[in-house]
Amino acid sequence: MFERTVSTWSFGKALSVTGWRMAPACGPKHLVEPIKALIGTIFDEMSLVSELTIGHCLNLANSPYLGFDNYFAW
């Protein structure tokens, strides 16, 4: 199914920062490339500050959190 599947999720929901409109997409190149082309024409790109903030949040989320292995396990 991988060759026919694109997975998306929301950083806003995953990192409890609702209101942030950022979501990655993963899948085979022949499906993801047209998505990238379309998004580039209808949405503004994320700012560098937003990208750095998401990266920092993802790093923090992998650290121990409230007695759990990480934020996602919590």
Secondary structure, 3 states (H helix, E strand, C coil): CHHHCCEECCHHHHCCCCCCCCCCEECCHHHHHHHHHHHHHHCCCCCHHHHHHHHHHHHHHCCCECCECCCCCC
